[in-house]
Amino acid sequence: MKDLLTWIPRIIGLLFTGFMILFSLDAFSGDTSIAQKILGFLLHLIPAFVVGGCLLLAWKYRLLGGVLFMVLGMVFTIYFSTYRTASHFVSVSLPLFVAGILFMVSQWNVVSTLT
């Protein structure tokens, strides 16, 4: 059970980062120049970089990662207005909340097995 609680939030974080990278590919549509498309792509990658950075921290420091993922879930809910539609909330914000909760539970599971 300990290994499962360790790896499920990490996998959720990796899949969500890939999901955000997939969203950033929409910057290549349209009639703009290639330089503007690349700039738009890099700007669209910022949320994926933030989630990836939090995942790197969470990989080593689970409790901090859990808190960061919960904060990211709140920020994504407000900034991207995912609270307006249930499908948007489930696909964008909920994975962050679930990963955050699981990171915190995995930390508490490790602490409780040590005592």
One Martini backbone bead per residue (centre of mass of N, CA, C, O) as a GRO file, in nm:
protein
  115
    1MET     BB    1   0.055   0.064  -0.018
    2LYS     BB    2   0.296   0.258  -0.008
    3ASP     BB    3   0.368   0.248  -0.312
    4LEU     BB    4   0.095   0.345  -0.416
    5LEU     BB    5   0.100   0.625  -0.261
    6THR     BB    6   0.360   0.717  -0.411
    7TRP     BB    7   0.281   0.678  -0.732
    8ILE     BB    8   0.005   0.803  -0.802
    9PRO     BB    9   0.070   1.113  -0.778
   10ARG     BB   10   0.301   1.106  -0.983
   11ILE     BB   11   0.135   1.011  -1.225
   12ILE     BB   12  -0.066   1.239  -1.223
   13GLY     BB   13   0.144   1.463  -1.266
   14LEU     BB   14   0.256   1.359  -1.536
   15LEU     BB   15  -0.012   1.352  -1.694
   16PHE     BB   16  -0.085   1.651  -1.651
   17THR     BB   17   0.162   1.770  -1.789
   18GLY     BB   18   0.102   1.641  -2.063
   19PHE     BB   19  -0.176   1.776  -2.095
   20MET     BB   20  -0.062   2.069  -2.099
   21ILE     BB   21   0.119   2.029  -2.345
   22LEU     BB   22  -0.108   1.960  -2.540
   23PHE     BB   23  -0.250   2.239  -2.515
   24SER     BB   24   0.001   2.411  -2.633
   25LEU     BB   25  -0.032   2.323  -2.942
   26ASP     BB   26  -0.243   2.553  -3.029
   27ALA     BB   27  -0.024   2.772  -3.116
   28PHE     BB   28   0.004   2.644  -3.426
   29SER     BB   29  -0.239   2.793  -3.496
   30GLY     BB   30  -0.284   2.986  -3.770
   31ASP     BB   31  -0.152   3.312  -3.931
   32THR     BB   32   0.121   3.321  -3.810
   33SER     BB   33   0.425   3.331  -3.738
   34ILE     BB   34   0.670   3.126  -3.625
   35ALA     BB   35   0.764   3.309  -3.392
   36GLN     BB   36   0.478   3.346  -3.267
   37LYS     BB   37   0.425   3.045  -3.223
   38ILE     BB   38   0.663   2.989  -3.033
   39LEU     BB   39   0.590   3.199  -2.822
   40GLY     BB   40   0.309   3.083  -2.761
   41PHE     BB   41   0.410   2.805  -2.673
   42LEU     BB   42   0.583   2.902  -2.432
   43LEU     BB   43   0.345   3.037  -2.282
   44HIS     BB   44   0.170   2.771  -2.266
   45LEU     BB   45   0.399   2.616  -2.085
   46ILE     BB   46   0.396   2.742  -1.800
   47PRO     BB   47   0.199   2.552  -1.644
   48ALA     BB   48   0.372   2.297  -1.692
   49PHE     BB   49   0.625   2.401  -1.544
   50VAL     BB   50   0.493   2.441  -1.271
   51VAL     BB   51   0.396   2.151  -1.229
   52GLY     BB   52   0.676   2.020  -1.268
   53GLY     BB   53   0.814   2.166  -1.030
   54CYS     BB   54   0.622   2.058  -0.812
   55LEU     BB   55   0.685   1.761  -0.870
   56LEU     BB   56   0.981   1.769  -0.794
   57LEU     BB   57   0.930   1.849  -0.500
   58ALA     BB   58   0.728   1.612  -0.434
   59TRP     BB   59   0.922   1.374  -0.471
   60LYS     BB   60   1.076   1.455  -0.196
   61TYR     BB   61   0.837   1.657  -0.074
   62ARG     BB   62   0.527   1.566   0.000
   63LEU     BB   63   0.392   1.786   0.168
   64LEU     BB   64   0.470   2.024  -0.008
   65GLY     BB   65   0.343   1.907  -0.265
   66GLY     BB   66   0.055   1.894  -0.160
   67VAL     BB   67   0.024   2.196  -0.114
   68LEU     BB   68   0.095   2.289  -0.400
   69PHE     BB   69  -0.133   2.132  -0.545
   70MET     BB   70  -0.364   2.272  -0.398
   71VAL     BB   71  -0.293   2.557  -0.489
   72LEU     BB   72  -0.306   2.496  -0.791
   73GLY     BB   73  -0.602   2.418  -0.792
   74MET     BB   74  -0.703   2.698  -0.707
   75VAL     BB   75  -0.571   2.865  -0.931
   76PHE     BB   76  -0.697   2.713  -1.173
   77THR     BB   77  -0.990   2.764  -1.093
   78ILE     BB   78  -0.973   3.076  -1.110
   79TYR     BB   79  -0.808   3.146  -1.371
   80PHE     BB   80  -0.973   2.922  -1.564
   81SER     BB   81  -1.275   2.888  -1.474
   82THR     BB   82  -1.367   2.579  -1.378
   83TYR     BB   83  -1.635   2.637  -1.203
   84ARG     BB   84  -1.848   2.659  -1.444
   85THR     BB   85  -1.757   2.360  -1.532
   86ALA     BB   86  -1.741   2.033  -1.467
   87SER     BB   87  -1.549   1.933  -1.694
   88HIS     BB   88  -1.323   2.138  -1.637
   89PHE     BB   89  -1.272   2.065  -1.344
   90VAL     BB   90  -1.207   1.760  -1.387
   91SER     BB   91  -0.965   1.812  -1.603
   92VAL     BB   92  -0.796   2.049  -1.438
   93SER     BB   93  -0.835   2.054  -1.110
   94LEU     BB   94  -0.878   1.772  -0.977
   95PRO     BB   95  -0.594   1.639  -1.017
   96LEU     BB   96  -0.453   1.834  -0.819
   97PHE     BB   97  -0.613   1.763  -0.565
   98VAL     BB   98  -0.558   1.461  -0.564
   99ALA     BB   99  -0.250   1.475  -0.557
  100GLY     BB  100  -0.230   1.640  -0.297
  101ILE     BB  101  -0.368   1.440  -0.111
  102LEU     BB  102  -0.181   1.196  -0.177
  103PHE     BB  103   0.083   1.324  -0.082
  104MET     BB  104  -0.007   1.363   0.213
  105VAL     BB  105  -0.083   1.068   0.274
  106SER     BB  106   0.198   0.950   0.210
  107GLN     BB  107   0.344   1.102   0.434
  108TRP     BB  108   0.169   0.994   0.675
  109ASN     BB  109   0.237   0.695   0.618
  110VAL     BB  110   0.541   0.716   0.669
  111VAL     BB  111   0.526   0.830   0.959
  112SER     BB  112   0.348   0.596   1.084
  113THR     BB  113   0.564   0.364   1.021
  114LEU     BB  114   0.797   0.488   1.206
  115THR     BB  115   0.623   0.475   1.494
   0.00000   0.00000   0.00000
